[in-house]
Amino acid sequence: MSGRGGTWVLNVAEKPSVAKSVAEILSHAGGGLRSRDGRSRYNRIFEFDYSIRGQRCHMLMTSVIGHLMELEFDDRFRKWHSCDPADLYHAPVRKHVPQDKLDIKRTLEEEARKCHWLVLWLDCDREGENIAFEVVEVCTSANRHLNVWRAHFSALTNREIHEAVQNLVRPNRLFSDAVDARQEIDLRIGASFTRFQTMLLRDAFVLDFAGADGNIVLSYGPCQFPTLGFIVERYWEIQSHEPEEFWTINCSHTSDDGTATFNWMRGHLFDYTCSVIIYEMCVEEPTAIVQNVRHQEKLKYPPYPLSTVELQKRASRYFRISSEHTMKVAEELYQAGFISYPRTETDSFSSSMDLHAIVREQEQHPIWGPYALQLLNTESRLWRNPGSGGHDDKAHPPIHPTKFSAGESSWSQDHHKIYELVVRHFLACVSQPAVGAETTVEIDIAGEQFSASGRTIIAKNYLDVYRFESWGDSIIPTYTIGEQFLPTTLTLDSGVTRPPPLLSESDLLSCMDKAAIGTDATMHDHIKKCLDRHYATKDSNTRFSPTNLGEALVMGYDEMGYELWKPYLRSMMECDMKAVSMGTKVKSEVLESCLQQMRACFLDARQNKAKLLEAMGIFFERSNRSGGDTGNAVEIVRPCGACRESNMALKRNSNGHFMVGCLSYPLCRNVVWLPGAISEAAITSQICPSCSPGPVFLIQFKFRRLEIPPNYDIDHLGCIGGCDATLRELTEICGTGSRNLPGMTARAQRTAYPSSDSQSGHRRQRACAHCRQTSHASNDCPSLTSHARGVHSRRSQNPRNDPGQISCHCGEPCTLRTANTENNRGRKFYTCQSRDCDFFLFAKSNPTRLSDVVVSV
């Protein structure tokens, strides 16, 4: 072994900076730190002597840069058009070292051949354990006799590093298996859905947002989409909110001691008449009688010790720093030795930690140093053992300062802010709660109860150092039970209910944490991915809104009836991963059950991809390019004569029957049902010379012989514009495919085949089947155009304006009625008084199917 005695030990850290810090700390004991280049210029090799449990060792310290290996499909499945995306659920996958990390691999192999031991200094979480086994695989392939050990540490401090190397353990294969399972699940699900929706939608629509080009990827991730789902769901909640007026009675009393504002203990009422009656009673007998006066001590407790999610939430709330940037800065502070490991779920300190020593290091700080001195002074009685938030990942303690700094010259403003937050948070969590004296006064006016509260701060305690929170005084006059007075003001005020605000980054992180979407170390990555993919935007107040693209994708999957954008599926996966890491489930079983379930979801989603196309059509214009997914390619027949903004396409419904429908559905519900005897239909390049609006492309039909009269050919080149007598006759003889559909509307049946505007000069013009007017064809009746998008959203590129007056297009006044079906019971809707007209409109909603409603007048 290069002429040196003792045990040769190869030490591998997760990053070059960590390798350097560990080598510098350990070399102080043995002396003689030397360094040399490895195969990779970024990953140097440090050499020094050290003793482990009394055994003399020659230490070689180097590093990787995150994951050494990547998981990917075999070459023949890697190209997007090489296979059916559904095949990716069982296609072979392999883990290999990518080209840009081959130099690191060669360094590990060369150094491993010299050594007896391998000590792994990777981050002490599941991801770090997986990287550790990647290193083990490379090193043991070069030297199968290596004795493999794991060093556990949480901070780059002398005590932590020396304790770690003297208490080596074996690496945890179960932790690594959990990550392997998660990687494979994410790869297969993400690749299949990403290929599916990108090839389906990218070329079918004009994606005109900033940064969009022909190579845009509409990615799907099992964590990314639930993250987007939280944003869209809150946005829909805001859009669907209907403001409702309410009334409340406010009372105030001013005396020499100050002013008290009394709140009505009913809160507020939505009934104006009741509110006025109660208010008039109070005005007629305005004398207020004090019924109760309560004095009690109130405590405001300091925060729990700092976890990763709380660090991100508080940095966003206090400084408006993004979660992604927070983690970047925290990682740099950790690698420089100023704070402990920043990726931890733990929010309680172990009883073995010397918390006083951590406080003692901060005594010399010019700002919070005096508070640290006061904490350590037993006479001040300011110290309090920190509370527990109930989470412990068994790997790392809560985030805390590990080295004093009054501010480094190389730090940015954000480095100062994050370090200050970590220090102040730690000092606060070992402090006494703030103490206040609260007084509550209850009064009676004409039988109505009102209350007012005041507070006096007795001791600020932790609030003296935790400047991010406040708890102010609010002084009210002194009252005694039985005392009477006349209010200074007594008013009846109105207000309206308001929708919740858009999700802030702190809110979004809370939603993700509660639903177990991602880990504390990856949540910020999923948020960033939504922004990078143009699925959402973030404003200056760190609040998120969905883009048209993000909302359309979620809407499409929601219309399918699947909750792929909801957190439930991913939460179950995360529970399975945790079970694998604890040994209660086996990796292979979790992979099989999860992938089987998601493949079924994928196949169903692909079967219902028309929903995605319809949702995208609400927000984006159709392009002339043909999409890469040709399974059910959109075939344009003619421009829509109803909405005059979109095209009509040849489609099949779920029962396989042919129809020609508007691509702006559900904004426009114009549809032409074709004869039910059609077995095949294909659009040709030939154009009808007479029908308008055009161009109207002719369709080559093939009929089932047994379903049509013998005097008709089974092959027919026809036009759906209204000029084709053969199609019209076969529709009357055979009926339309829609007649066997449950819930078929009378309106849809009547639009089974339109009359042609071009024929009006040759025969008597027919009245419209919907409004009985002769000024337009049934196919072009304005009553077919819906007036609003519905509850999902009121924003689209083709907005409809609600009519100022609810009246039918046929000129008849509308009647307001009430639905009595199970799904719509109580909803108001308008119908035409004429029995010959099928006009229908929900009040403040979309037109829908009249046959679905049972009316109670």
Secondary structure by P-SEA (a helix, b strand, c coil): ccccccbbbbbbcccaaaaaaaaaaaaccccbbbbbbcccccbbbbbbbbbcccccccccccccccccbbbbcccccccccccccccccccbbbbbbcccaaaaaaaaaaaaaaccbbbbbccccaaaaaaaaaaaaaaaaaccccbbbbbbbccccaaaaaaaaaccccccaaaaaaaaaaaaaaaaaaaaaaaaaaaacccccccccccccccccccccaaaaaaaaaaaaaaaaaaabbbbbbbbbbbbbbcccbbbbbcccccccccaaaaaaaaaaaaaccbbbbcbbbbbbbbbbccccccaaaaaaaaaaaccccaaaaaaaaaaaaaacccccccccccccccccaaaaaaaaacccccaaaaaaaaaccccccccccccccccccccccccccccccccccccaaaaaaaaaaaaaaaaaacccbbbbbbbbbbbccccccbbbbbbbcccccccccccbbbbbbbbccccccbbbbbccccbbbbbbbccccccaaaaaaaaaaacccccccaaaaaaaaaaacccccccccbbbbcaaaaaaaaaaaaaccccccaaaaaaaaaaaaaaaaccccaaaaaaaaaaaaaaaaaaaaaaaaaaaaaaaacccccccccccccccccccccccccccbbbbbbccccbbbbbbbcccccccbbbbccccccbbbbccccccccccccbbbbbbbbcccccccccccccccccccccaaaaaaaaaccccccccccccaaaaaacbbbbcccccccccccccccccccccccccccccccccccccccccccccccccccccccbbbbbbbbcccccccccccccccccccccccccccccccccccccc
